[in-house]
Amino acid sequence: MTPKRDRRLAASFYAVMPNPADGSVWGTVAFRYPGAIVRFDPRTRLSEIYNVPAPGFGVRGGDIDRNGVVWVSLASGHLGEFDRRKCKAPLNGPKATGDHCPEGWSFHRLPGPGFVDVPQMSVESSYYTWVDQHDTLGLGANVPIATGNLFDGAHALVDGKFVTLRIPYPLGFYAKGLEGRIDDAATGWKGRGIWVTSGDRTPWHKEGGKGTKPLVVHFQVRPSPLAD
């Protein structure tokens, strides 16, 4: 590698997310340890890679909020948060190896019990994270929501605490993707919500038995339990 030249990154994106804050494009790099996220600037044609530091590892799906903060599901049982604005070292050049900004990362332990020898790591196995940039659900703008694949639902991080949205039936719901939509803002909570798809992995093994098919679930949040 020639220090004065750019280095080619052999990294493919698993999730792709445009940054509304500056026009860059981010992606998650899965299927290698410990996993990473990459920023591509269409104007300069330069990319930046940021590896996940301990205790996190195992990047899968991710999304970005309106401030440019990246949120990713991690196999370590965390929701990872990366804020490039916190980086202290040069963001490119020969010293930008991928491990140059551990201070940009924060980790939020997902709900659930831990393993015997590592209780600090949740057994939750989140597949994907989506950010509700426009408050389609009603829990607030820029709320990251991670799929709760061992909880039959999804985990929303609201003011630093997780709110679990659980699907009571059929048991075995395997959240695969999320998207929000506001159909009629004038009708309050009734006109908004998020849509969550279930995976197609062995659907007949779920509650309901043979013939059970994947589902799409519409989540809506009332401002209070008795709200009409």
Secondary structure, DSSP 8 states (H G I E B T S, - for coil): --TTS--------SSEEE-TTTS-EEEEE-SSSS-EEEEEETTTTEEEEEE--TT---EEEEEE-TTS-EEEEETTTEEEEE-GGG--S-SSSTT-SS-S-GGGEEEEE-SS-B-SS-TTSB------EEEETT-SSSS-TTEEEEEETTTTEEEEEETTEEEEEE--SSTT--EEEEEEEES-GGGGGGGEEEEEEE--SSGGGSTT-TT----EEEE---SSTT--
